[in-house]
Structures are given as C-alpha cells and as structure tokens.
Amino acid sequence: MNMAERKKVMSVLFAIMIAVIVIPSVSMGLDDTTPPTISNVHWQPQYPNDESGIIISATVTDASGVASVKLFYCYQGGCHPPLTMQGSGSTYSKRIGPFDEGLLEFYISATDTVGNEGSTGEYSIFIDGTNPNVEVTFPNGGEYLSGETTLTWYLNDNNDPSPDVTIHYSSDGGTTWELVDEVSGGTSYLWNTSSLEDGENYLIKITAEDRAGNTAADESNAPFTVDNTPPTTNIIFDGEKNGEWFVSNVTVSFSAMDTASGVNITRYRMDNGTWQHYTDPFVISTEGEHTISYYSIDNAGNEENEHTASLHINKNAPTLVVNTPQKGYVYIAGRPVMKTLLGTTIIVGAITIEAAVTDEVSGVNKTEFYVNGVLKHTAYAPPYEWLWEERALFLNAIKVIAYNNAGNTAVAEVRVIAFIL
C-alpha cells in the first residue's frame, strides 16, 4: 500500500472515529430539554442582622452539565444586577450584604450546557437591625430580698416573639457579675437567694438577645439588699429582784437587731394570750409566774424562731398570825385559862409558840422565833412552832418573823409577862 492509499485509509478511520464520538454527543445534547434542578436553597445566618453578611446557597444538578448559576435579588423594592454564584461540586453559593434593616427578596436561576434554563420561586429574608427592648422592673433598687423571690422585667422585640434572656447578679455594685440562668423568652424568673451572703450592694442584670443576634441589657437602677438571716431579739426585765423572784413591778422591753435589712417588727404575747406588736416597754404588776413568748421579723421577711422567757413576781409579805399566845390571856402550862382585865398576856410555865404562816405566790421559806431580840428557833416547814421552856421572868418580847421565797417578810410581836422556872 502506497502513501496515498495509506492517507486515504487513515482519513476514513478518522471519519469513523469522529462519527462514533461526536455524533452521539450531539444527539444527546439535542435530546436534553430538561432545565437544571435547583434544590436545598438556604442561607446563613438564618436570621441576619444589619451587621452580618448573608451567604445564599443551593444545590444545582443537570444531566448535560451546569453552565452557570445566577442570583437575582431585590432589597427594599430596589433590584440589583444578577450575581454569579460560585460552585463547588453541585453546591453553589454567593455572599451578599450586609444590609440595613429591611426586606431582601431573591431567586436563583441556572442554565445548563445546552441552554436549558430553570429558576426557583422567590424567597424572602427579613434583616433585623433593631435591638430588643428590655427593662428590669424588680428588684430595681432599695428592696429587701430573702429566700425565693420572683425577678421581673419588661421585654419586647417586634421581630422575635421570644428572645433569649440571660440573668446575672452582682454583689459588689456591678464590679463583677455572676450567672444566674439562661432562659428562652419570658418576663419573670424565680430566683433562690438562700445560698447568697447577706449584703446591701446587689444588682440584677437582664440581657436579651433576639434570633438575629441583636442584644440589649438593663440592670437595677440602684442596689438592693439580700438578707437570709433572721433577726435576734433579747428580752429585758427591769425591777427589784431577790434571787429568782422580782419583789416589785417589772418593766419589760425588747432589743432586736438585724444587720442586713433591719428589724421590721417585734411581736410578743404573755401567758399564751393574744400576740401583740411591741412598740414601747410595758409593766407587769400582777403577782405570780408569767411566761412571755416573743420573736422579730426583719424587713426581708425573715422570721426569728419563737423564744420564751419566764419571770416570777411576789411583791407582798407572807400572811402571819401568832395563834399562841394570844393577847389578853393567862396561859398555864401552855393552855389559856382566862382573859386578863387589862389585855395583858401572862404565861406561867412552858408554852409552845404557834404561828400560822401562808404565802400563795412564792411559798413560805422559813419562820423565825425571837425572845427579846435573840433568835431561838427557825422552822422551815409547818407546823411553824417553838416550845418556849427556857427560864424567863417578868416582861418579855416574843417576835415571829416569816419569810416567803421572794425574801419578803412579815413580823408579829407579842409582849408577855412570863413566869417560866
């Protein structure tokens, strides 16, 4: 085969190859009438604000291949020239913005390699450039908090019905802040202050963040007090006292103290009676044993445990009557035999000096018997008597002194003419 024949054969083979490779491809292109498929349209961030750009993405596929993807958008009614979206595999994206607050509308159009064109419907994105409106309403300064208390605040956002809320507190007037909790929306929160130290320099701060990332914060206008410690109350009895017994009227007063919020009220009752508010000292004059219950409440509502104190009052002497000898009688061997004409008491022989002693309040402590100022006998229990059998002649003074347990005394004296040998 000469060179010319070889060239002819090669030309035929090349023509066959072209027919095998090119003609099917052209036929396929001529048969493709389906536009590209555009799916999974989304954007980030989902809720943009006026400081963030927006990345719009979509998945675009086509059997004959994607030639171009365009982004068409309008902002606040003004439309802009289309932008080419960059592809990575089947994902195409484009960053636009940032924009001021307003409405952004867009759609995506794609063209394949044979000229078929498809597009999405319109999408709308609201760009939120407005911060939430938040204001602390309680505690806002000057309040006294204890235990569980409800924090409240005003919150409004026209573009987000439920902004996230972060709650902080400061115990040092705002120098440092501690997290309380994070909640979704709402305008109140039950805060347990029991673990906090007492103090008067507390603040609350409420921070609101809407879904677009706009934030606003407000804190208490002035410090408030946290007080979880109840007050302490002391009772004071003022009167003349002998041992455990008061022998005079008793003035009762209370001294209450609370270092955090201060004392609001002191309450008391006597002998299980009606509770009363204490304002000024009061006097107890009734004899006997009295029980006083009392407690105080501070301005934060902390209530002190109830205390009880007792006092005993006996202002009067015991009752004392000398039954033997009686005035104006003659006693022989201890027995009264007749009355005397002039009321003189005459004793012949030994005699038992008898006294009747009672005390219904504190009780009888002892009874002493004296002759002419000299103590002869002490009786600590009834019968209160003493046998006088010592030698005695002519005029003598018999004196009996009775003591009750409060130390009050009663004295009785009988002058007699004695003939005791």
SULGIUR-V646541 format. One record per pair of residues at least 6 apart in sequence whose ideal C-beta (glycine too) atoms are under 8 Angstrom apart, sorted by the first residue. I is the first residue (numbers start at 1). J is the second residue. D is the distance in Angstrom with one decimal. If there is no record, write none. Layout:
((I;J;D) (I;J;D))
//
This chain:
((1;9;7.5) (28;64;7.1) (29;64;6.3) (29;113;7.5) (29;114;4.7) (30;114;7.9) (32;63;6.1) (32;64;4.6) (32;112;7.1) (32;114;5.1) (32;116;6.6) (33;116;6.4) (34;62;7.5) (34;63;6.8) (34;116;6.2) (35;62;7.5) (35;110;7.3) (35;112;6.8) (35;116;4.3) (35;117;5.7) (35;118;3.0) (36;60;5.3) (36;61;6.6) (36;62;3.9) (36;66;5.5) (36;69;7.9) (36;110;4.0) (36;111;7.1) (36;112;5.1) (36;116;6.9) (36;117;7.9) (36;118;5.1) (37;60;7.0) (37;61;5.0) (37;62;6.8) (37;118;7.3) (38;58;5.4) (38;59;7.4) (38;60;5.3) (38;69;7.9) (38;108;5.6) (38;110;5.5) (38;118;6.2) (38;119;7.2) (38;120;5.2) (39;58;7.0) (39;59;4.9) (39;61;8.0) (40;57;7.5) (40;58;6.1) (40;59;4.2) (41;56;7.6) (41;57;7.4) (41;58;4.6) (41;108;6.5) (41;120;5.9) (41;123;6.5) (42;56;7.8) (42;57;5.8) (42;58;7.7) (43;54;5.4) (43;55;6.4) (43;56;4.7) (43;57;7.0) (43;123;7.9) (43;125;6.3) (44;54;7.3) (44;55;5.0) (44;57;7.6) (45;52;5.8) (45;54;7.4) (45;212;7.5) (45;213;7.3) (46;211;7.7) (47;126;7.9) (47;128;6.4) (47;160;7.7) (47;210;7.7) (47;211;4.3) (47;212;4.4) (47;213;7.7) (48;54;5.1) (48;97;7.0) (48;98;7.6) (48;99;7.9) (48;125;6.6) (48;127;5.3) (48;128;7.3) (48;212;6.3) (49;127;6.8) (49;128;5.4) (49;129;5.8) (49;212;4.1) (49;213;5.2) (49;214;5.4) (50;98;6.0) (50;99;6.6) (50;100;5.2) (50;101;5.5) (50;127;6.1) (50;128;7.6) (50;129;3.3) (51;98;5.8) (51;129;8.0) (51;213;8.0) (52;97;7.1) (52;98;5.8) (52;213;7.1) (53;95;5.2) (53;96;6.7) (53;97;4.3) (53;98;5.2) (54;95;7.0) (54;96;5.5) (54;97;4.7) (54;98;7.7) (54;99;7.8) (54;104;7.3) (54;125;6.7) (54;127;8.0) (55;93;5.7) (55;94;7.3) (55;95;4.8) (56;71;6.2) (56;85;7.7) (56;93;6.6) (56;94;5.6) (56;95;7.9) (56;96;6.9) (56;106;6.5) (56;108;7.6) (57;91;6.2) (57;92;6.9) (57;93;4.1) (58;69;7.4) (58;85;7.5) (58;91;7.5) (58;92;5.7) (58;93;7.7) (58;108;5.2) (58;120;7.4) (59;90;5.2) (59;91;5.8) (59;92;7.8) (60;66;5.4) (60;69;5.3) (60;87;7.3) (60;90;6.1) (60;91;8.0) (60;92;5.3) (60;108;7.8) (60;110;4.8) (61;90;5.2) (62;110;7.4) (62;112;4.1) (62;113;7.6) (62;116;7.4) (63;112;7.8) (64;112;5.1) (64;113;4.9) (64;114;5.2) (64;116;7.8) (65;112;6.1) (65;113;4.3) (66;87;7.1) (66;90;8.0) (66;110;6.1) (66;111;7.6) (66;112;5.9) (66;113;7.5) (67;111;4.8) (67;112;5.8) (67;113;5.0) (67;115;7.9) (68;84;6.5) (68;110;7.1) (68;111;5.1) (69;84;7.1) (69;85;4.3) (69;87;6.6) (69;92;4.4) (69;108;6.5) (69;109;7.3) (69;110;4.7) (69;111;8.0) (70;82;4.2) (70;83;6.9) (70;84;6.2) (70;85;6.8) (70;108;7.1) (70;109;4.7) (70;110;7.5) (71;82;6.3) (71;83;4.6) (71;84;7.7) (71;85;5.3) (71;94;4.9) (71;96;7.5) (71;106;6.2) (71;108;5.9) (72;79;7.4) (72;82;4.9) (72;106;6.3) (72;107;5.4) (72;108;7.5) (72;109;6.4) (73;79;7.3) (73;80;5.9) (73;83;7.8) (73;96;6.7) (73;104;6.2) (73;105;6.6) (73;106;3.8) (74;80;7.0) (74;104;7.5) (74;105;4.9) (74;106;7.4) (75;99;5.8) (75;102;6.3) (75;103;7.5) (75;104;5.1) (75;105;7.8) (76;102;4.4) (76;103;6.3) (82;109;7.3) (83;94;5.4) (83;96;7.1) (84;94;7.5) (85;92;4.1) (85;93;6.0) (85;94;4.4) (85;108;7.1) (86;92;6.6) (86;93;6.4) (86;94;6.8) (92;108;7.8) (92;110;7.9) (97;104;7.9) (97;127;7.6) (98;127;7.9) (99;127;5.0) (100;127;7.1) (100;129;5.9) (101;127;5.5) (101;128;6.2) (101;129;3.3) (101;130;6.2) (102;126;7.8) (102;127;5.7) (103;124;6.2) (103;125;7.5) (103;126;5.8) (103;127;7.5) (104;124;7.2) (104;125;4.5) (104;126;7.7) (104;127;6.0) (105;122;5.6) (105;123;7.0) (105;124;5.2) (105;125;7.8) (106;122;7.1) (106;123;5.6) (106;125;7.6) (107;119;5.6) (107;120;4.9) (107;121;6.5) (107;122;5.0) (107;123;6.8) (108;119;6.5) (108;120;4.8) (109;117;6.4) (109;118;7.2) (109;119;4.1) (109;120;7.8) (110;117;7.1) (110;118;5.6) (110;119;7.3) (111;117;4.7) (126;159;6.8) (127;212;7.8) (128;159;4.5) (128;160;7.3) (128;210;6.6) (128;211;7.8) (128;212;3.8) (128;214;6.3) (129;212;8.0) (129;214;7.2) (130;157;7.6) (130;158;6.8) (130;159;6.5) (130;214;6.4) (131;210;7.8) (131;214;4.5) (131;215;6.4) (131;216;4.3) (132;155;6.5) (132;156;6.9) (132;157;4.1) (132;160;7.3) (132;163;4.9) (132;208;4.1) (132;209;7.4) (132;210;5.3) (132;214;6.5) (132;215;7.4) (132;216;4.8) (133;154;7.3) (133;155;7.1) (133;156;4.5) (133;157;7.0) (133;216;6.7) (134;153;6.1) (134;154;6.8) (134;155;5.1) (134;156;8.0) (134;165;7.9) (134;206;5.5) (134;207;7.5) (134;208;4.3) (134;216;5.1) (134;217;6.7) (134;218;5.1) (135;153;6.2) (135;154;4.4) (135;218;5.0) (136;151;7.9) (136;152;8.0) (136;153;5.1) (136;204;5.8) (136;205;7.6) (136;206;5.5) (136;218;5.0) (136;219;6.1) (136;220;5.4) (136;221;7.7) (137;152;4.7) (137;153;5.6) (137;154;5.9) (138;150;7.4) (138;151;6.5) (138;152;4.5) (139;145;6.2) (139;149;7.7) (139;151;7.3) (139;202;7.8) (139;204;6.2) (139;220;5.9) (139;224;4.1) (140;220;5.2) (140;221;5.1) (140;222;7.3) (140;224;7.8) (141;220;5.4) (141;221;4.6) (141;222;2.8) (141;223;6.5) (141;224;6.0) (142;222;6.1) (142;224;6.3) (143;224;4.4) (143;225;7.2) (144;224;7.2) (144;225;4.9) (144;227;5.9) (144;260;8.0) (144;261;4.2) (144;298;7.6) (144;299;4.5) (144;300;3.9) (144;301;7.4) (145;193;5.5) (145;202;7.5) (145;224;6.2) (145;225;6.8) (145;226;5.1) (145;227;7.2) (145;300;6.2) (146;193;6.7) (146;226;7.4) (146;227;5.5) (146;228;5.4) (146;261;7.8) (146;298;8.0) (146;300;3.8) (146;301;5.2) (146;302;5.3) (147;192;6.9) (147;193;6.4) (147;194;5.6) (147;228;6.5) (147;301;7.7) (148;190;5.8) (148;191;7.0) (148;192;5.0) (148;193;7.5) (148;194;7.7) (149;190;7.7) (149;191;5.7) (149;193;6.3) (150;188;5.5) (150;189;7.1) (150;190;5.6) (150;191;7.3) (151;167;6.8) (151;188;6.5) (151;189;4.7) (151;190;7.8) (151;191;5.2) (151;204;6.0) (151;206;7.9) (152;187;6.2) (152;188;4.9) (153;165;7.8) (153;187;5.6) (153;188;7.6) (153;206;4.7) (153;218;7.2) (154;187;6.6) (155;163;6.7) (155;165;7.0) (155;185;7.6) (155;186;7.8) (155;187;5.3) (155;206;7.8) (155;208;5.7) (157;163;5.1) (157;208;7.2) (157;210;4.9) (157;214;7.9) (159;210;6.6) (159;212;7.0) (160;210;3.8) (160;211;5.0) (160;212;7.1) (161;185;7.3) (162;184;5.8) (162;185;3.3) (162;186;8.0) (163;185;6.5) (163;208;4.6) (163;209;5.9) (163;210;4.3) (163;211;7.4) (164;182;6.7) (164;183;7.5) (164;184;5.7) (164;185;7.6) (164;208;7.1) (164;209;4.9) (164;210;7.8) (165;182;7.1) (165;183;5.0) (165;184;7.4) (165;185;6.9) (165;186;6.6) (165;189;8.0) (165;206;6.2) (165;207;7.1) (165;208;5.5) (166;179;7.3) (166;181;7.9) (166;182;5.0) (166;206;7.6) (166;207;4.4) (166;208;8.0) (166;209;7.4) (167;179;7.5) (167;180;4.0) (167;181;5.3) (167;182;7.4) (167;183;7.3) (167;189;5.9) (167;191;7.6) (167;204;7.1) (167;205;7.5) (167;206;6.1) (167;207;8.0) (168;177;4.2) (168;178;6.3) (168;179;5.8) (168;180;6.2) (168;204;7.5) (168;205;4.5) (168;207;7.3) (169;177;7.0) (169;178;5.7) (169;180;5.6) (169;191;8.0) (169;202;6.3) (169;203;6.8) (169;204;5.6) (169;205;7.4) (170;176;6.2) (170;177;5.0) (170;178;7.2) (170;201;8.0) (170;202;6.7) (170;203;4.5) (170;205;7.1) (170;219;7.9) (171;178;7.6) (171;196;7.0) (171;197;7.0) (171;199;5.5) (171;201;6.4) (171;202;5.6) (171;226;7.7) (172;201;5.9) (173;201;4.6) (173;203;6.6) (173;223;5.9) (174;203;5.3) (174;205;8.0) (174;219;6.8) (177;205;6.3) (180;189;7.5) (180;191;6.3) (181;189;6.6) (183;189;6.3) (193;226;5.1) (193;228;6.3) (194;228;5.6) (196;202;7.9) (196;226;5.1) (196;228;7.0) (197;226;7.6) (198;225;7.9) (198;226;6.2) (198;227;5.2) (198;228;6.3) (198;229;5.5) (198;259;7.3) (198;260;4.1) (199;225;7.0) (199;226;5.7) (199;260;7.2) (200;223;6.3) (200;224;7.8) (200;225;4.3) (200;260;6.7) (200;261;8.0) (201;223;4.8) (202;220;7.8) (202;223;5.9) (202;224;5.3) (202;225;6.9) (202;226;5.2) (203;219;5.3) (203;220;4.5) (203;223;6.0) (203;224;7.5) (204;219;6.4) (204;220;5.1) (204;224;7.9) (205;217;6.0) (205;218;7.2) (205;219;4.0) (205;220;7.7) (206;217;6.6) (206;218;5.7) (206;219;7.4) (207;215;6.3) (207;216;7.4) (207;217;4.2) (208;215;6.8) (208;216;5.4) (208;217;7.3) (209;215;4.6) (225;260;5.9) (225;261;5.2) (225;299;7.9) (225;300;6.8) (226;260;7.5) (226;300;7.7) (227;258;7.3) (227;260;3.6) (227;261;4.0) (227;298;6.1) (227;299;7.4) (227;300;3.8) (227;302;6.3) (228;300;7.5) (228;302;6.6) (229;258;7.4) (229;259;7.8) (229;260;6.3) (229;302;6.4) (230;258;7.6) (230;296;7.6) (230;297;7.9) (230;298;6.6) (230;302;4.1) (230;303;6.0) (230;304;4.3) (230;305;7.4) (231;256;5.3) (231;257;6.2) (231;258;3.8) (231;263;5.1) (231;296;4.3) (231;297;7.2) (231;298;4.7) (231;302;7.0) (231;304;5.4) (232;256;7.0) (232;257;5.5) (232;258;7.6) (232;296;7.7) (232;304;6.8) (233;254;5.6) (233;255;7.1) (233;256;4.3) (233;257;7.8) (233;266;5.9) (233;294;6.0) (233;295;6.4) (233;296;4.5) (233;304;6.1) (233;307;6.7) (234;254;7.0) (234;255;4.7) (234;256;7.7) (235;252;6.8) (235;253;7.7) (235;254;5.7) (235;292;6.5) (235;294;6.1) (235;307;7.3) (235;309;4.9) (236;252;7.2) (236;253;4.7) (236;254;7.1) (236;255;6.3) (237;246;7.2) (237;250;5.3) (237;251;7.6) (237;252;6.2) (237;309;7.9) (237;311;5.6) (238;250;6.8) (238;251;4.3) (238;252;7.8) (238;253;7.2) (238;281;7.8) (239;246;4.5) (239;247;7.9) (239;248;4.7) (239;249;6.2) (239;250;3.9) (239;251;6.5) (239;313;7.8) (240;246;6.6) (240;247;5.3) (240;248;4.0) (241;247;7.1) (242;406;5.6) (242;407;3.8) (243;405;7.7) (243;406;7.5) (243;407;6.8) (244;312;6.0) (245;312;4.8) (245;313;7.1) (245;314;5.2) (245;362;5.6) (245;405;6.4) (245;406;3.6) (245;407;7.1) (246;311;6.2) (246;312;6.5) (246;313;4.7) (246;314;7.5) (246;315;7.9) (246;406;7.7) (247;313;7.7) (247;314;6.3) (247;315;5.7) (247;406;5.2) (247;407;6.5) (247;408;6.1) (248;313;7.8) (248;315;6.1) (249;283;5.3) (249;284;6.8) (249;285;4.6) (249;313;7.6) (249;315;7.4) (250;283;7.0) (250;284;4.8) (250;285;8.0) (250;311;6.0) (250;313;6.1) (251;281;5.2) (251;282;7.3) (251;283;5.4) (252;281;6.3) (252;282;5.6) (252;283;7.5) (252;284;6.2) (252;292;6.7) (253;281;4.0) (254;266;5.0) (254;268;6.9) (254;278;5.4) (254;294;6.2) (254;296;7.7) (256;263;4.4) (256;266;5.0) (256;296;4.2) (257;263;6.9) (258;296;7.4) (258;298;4.2) (258;299;7.6) (258;302;7.8) (260;298;7.2) (260;300;7.0) (261;298;4.9) (261;299;3.9) (261;300;4.2) (261;302;7.8) (262;298;6.4) (262;299;5.1) (263;296;5.4) (263;297;7.7) (263;298;5.7) (263;299;7.5) (264;296;7.7) (264;297;5.1) (264;298;5.7) (264;299;4.7) (265;277;5.9) (265;278;7.7) (265;296;6.7) (265;297;5.3) (266;277;7.5) (266;278;4.2) (266;294;6.6) (266;295;7.4) (266;296;4.4) (267;275;5.2) (267;276;6.7) (267;277;6.0) (267;278;6.7) (267;294;6.7) (267;295;6.1) (267;296;7.4) (267;297;7.6) (268;275;7.2) (268;276;6.0) (268;278;5.5) (268;292;5.9) (268;293;6.5) (268;294;4.0) (269;275;4.8) (269;276;6.4) (269;292;7.4) (269;293;5.3) (269;294;7.8) (270;284;7.4) (270;290;6.0) (270;291;7.2) (270;292;5.2) (271;290;5.8) (271;291;5.7) (272;291;7.2) (272;293;7.7) (278;294;7.5) (284;290;6.0) (284;311;7.3) (284;313;6.6) (285;313;7.7) (286;313;7.0) (287;313;5.0) (287;314;5.6) (287;315;6.0) (287;316;6.9) (287;361;4.9) (288;312;7.4) (288;313;6.5) (288;314;7.9) (288;361;6.0) (289;310;6.4) (289;311;7.5) (289;312;5.1) (290;310;6.8) (290;311;5.5) (290;312;7.7) (290;313;7.1) (291;308;6.1) (291;309;7.5) (291;310;5.1) (292;308;7.1) (292;309;5.3) (292;310;7.6) (292;311;7.5) (293;306;5.6) (293;307;7.0) (293;308;5.1) (294;306;7.3) (294;307;5.7) (294;308;8.0) (294;309;7.5) (295;303;6.6) (295;304;4.4) (295;305;6.6) (295;306;4.8) (295;307;6.4) (296;304;5.0) (297;303;5.0) (297;304;7.1) (312;362;6.8) (312;406;7.5) (313;361;7.8) (314;359;7.6) (314;361;4.3) (314;362;4.1) (314;404;6.2) (314;405;7.3) (314;406;3.6) (314;408;6.4) (315;406;7.9) (315;408;7.4) (316;361;7.3) (316;408;6.2) (317;402;7.5) (317;404;6.9) (317;408;4.4) (317;409;5.7) (317;410;4.1) (318;357;5.6) (318;358;6.4) (318;359;3.8) (318;364;5.7) (318;402;4.8) (318;403;7.2) (318;404;4.4) (318;408;6.8) (318;409;7.8) (318;410;5.1) (319;356;7.7) (319;357;6.9) (319;358;4.8) (319;359;6.9) (319;410;6.9) (320;355;6.2) (320;356;7.4) (320;357;5.4) (320;367;7.8) (320;400;6.5) (320;402;4.3) (320;410;3.8) (320;411;7.4) (320;412;5.2) (321;355;6.8) (321;356;4.5) (321;357;8.0) (321;412;7.1) (322;353;7.2) (322;354;7.3) (322;355;5.2) (322;398;7.7) (322;400;5.6) (322;412;4.7) (322;414;5.8) (323;354;4.6) (323;355;6.7) (323;356;5.7) (324;331;7.7) (324;334;7.7) (324;351;6.9) (324;352;6.3) (324;353;6.3) (324;354;4.1) (324;385;7.9) (325;331;5.4) (325;336;7.6) (325;345;5.3) (325;347;6.1) (325;351;6.3) (325;353;7.3) (325;398;7.5) (325;414;6.1) (325;416;6.2) (326;336;7.1) (326;345;7.2) (326;414;7.9) (327;343;6.2) (327;345;5.4) (327;414;6.2) (328;339;5.5) (328;340;5.4) (328;343;4.3) (328;344;7.0) (328;345;6.3) (329;336;4.4) (329;337;7.8) (329;338;7.1) (329;339;5.8) (329;340;6.8) (329;345;6.1) (329;346;7.7) (330;336;7.0) (330;337;5.3) (330;338;5.1) (330;339;7.6) (330;340;6.0) (330;345;7.9) (330;346;4.6) (330;348;7.3) (331;337;7.1) (331;345;7.6) (331;346;7.0) (331;347;4.8) (331;348;6.7) (331;349;7.9) (331;351;5.4) (332;348;4.7) (332;349;6.0) (333;348;7.4) (333;349;4.5) (333;350;7.1) (333;351;7.8) (334;349;7.0) (334;350;6.4) (334;351;4.5) (334;352;5.8) (340;346;6.3) (344;417;6.3) (345;414;6.2) (345;415;7.1) (345;416;4.4) (345;417;7.1) (346;416;6.9) (346;417;5.0) (346;418;7.9) (346;419;7.7) (347;388;7.9) (347;416;5.1) (347;417;7.2) (347;418;4.6) (347;419;7.0) (347;420;6.8) (348;418;8.0) (348;419;4.9) (348;420;7.8) (349;419;7.4) (349;420;6.2) (350;387;6.4) (350;388;6.4) (350;389;3.8) (350;420;6.1) (351;387;7.7) (351;388;5.4) (351;420;7.8) (352;385;5.3) (352;386;7.0) (352;387;5.0) (352;388;7.3) (353;369;5.7) (353;385;6.2) (353;386;4.9) (353;387;7.8) (353;388;5.6) (353;398;6.2) (353;400;7.1) (354;383;7.0) (354;384;7.4) (354;385;4.5) (355;367;5.8) (355;369;7.9) (355;384;4.5) (355;385;6.8) (355;400;4.9) (355;402;6.9) (355;412;7.1) (356;384;7.3) (357;364;5.1) (357;367;5.3) (357;382;7.5) (357;384;5.0) (357;402;4.4) (357;410;7.6) (358;364;6.8) (359;404;4.1) (359;405;7.5) (361;404;7.1) (361;406;7.4) (362;404;4.8) (362;405;3.9) (362;406;4.5) (362;408;8.0) (363;404;6.4) (363;405;5.0) (364;382;7.8) (364;384;7.8) (364;402;6.6) (364;403;7.3) (364;404;5.9) (364;405;7.6) (365;380;7.6) (365;403;4.4) (365;404;5.8) (365;405;4.9) (365;407;7.8) (366;378;5.6) (366;379;6.8) (366;380;5.0) (366;402;7.8) (366;403;5.2) (367;378;7.1) (367;379;4.7) (367;380;8.0) (367;384;4.1) (367;400;6.4) (367;401;7.2) (367;402;4.8) (367;403;7.3) (368;375;5.9) (368;377;7.4) (368;378;5.1) (368;379;8.0) (368;400;7.1) (368;401;4.6) (368;402;7.9) (368;403;7.7) (369;375;7.4) (369;376;5.1) (369;377;4.5) (369;378;7.5) (369;379;7.5) (369;386;4.3) (369;398;7.5) (369;399;7.7) (369;400;5.8) (370;376;6.4) (370;397;7.8) (370;398;7.3) (370;399;4.2) (370;400;7.5) (370;401;7.1) (371;388;7.0) (371;390;7.6) (371;392;7.1) (371;396;5.9) (371;397;7.1) (371;398;6.0) (371;399;7.8) (372;396;5.8) (372;397;5.4) (373;397;7.3) (373;399;7.5) (376;386;6.3) (376;388;7.4) (376;390;7.7) (377;386;3.9) (379;385;6.8) (379;386;7.0) (384;400;7.9) (384;402;7.4) (388;398;7.6) (388;420;6.9) (389;420;6.6) (390;420;6.7) (391;420;6.0) (391;421;6.2) (392;418;4.2) (392;419;7.8) (392;420;4.5) (393;418;6.5) (393;419;6.3) (393;420;7.6) (394;417;6.1) (394;418;7.0) (395;415;6.7) (395;416;7.6) (395;417;5.8) (396;415;7.4) (396;416;5.6) (396;417;7.6) (396;418;4.9) (397;413;6.2) (397;414;7.8) (397;415;5.4) (397;416;8.0) (398;413;6.8) (398;414;4.8) (398;415;7.6) (398;416;6.1) (399;411;6.6) (399;412;7.3) (399;413;4.5) (399;414;8.0) (400;411;7.3) (400;412;4.9) (400;413;7.6) (401;409;5.6) (401;410;7.3) (401;411;5.2) (402;409;6.6) (402;410;4.6) (402;411;7.9) (402;412;8.0) (403;409;5.4))
//
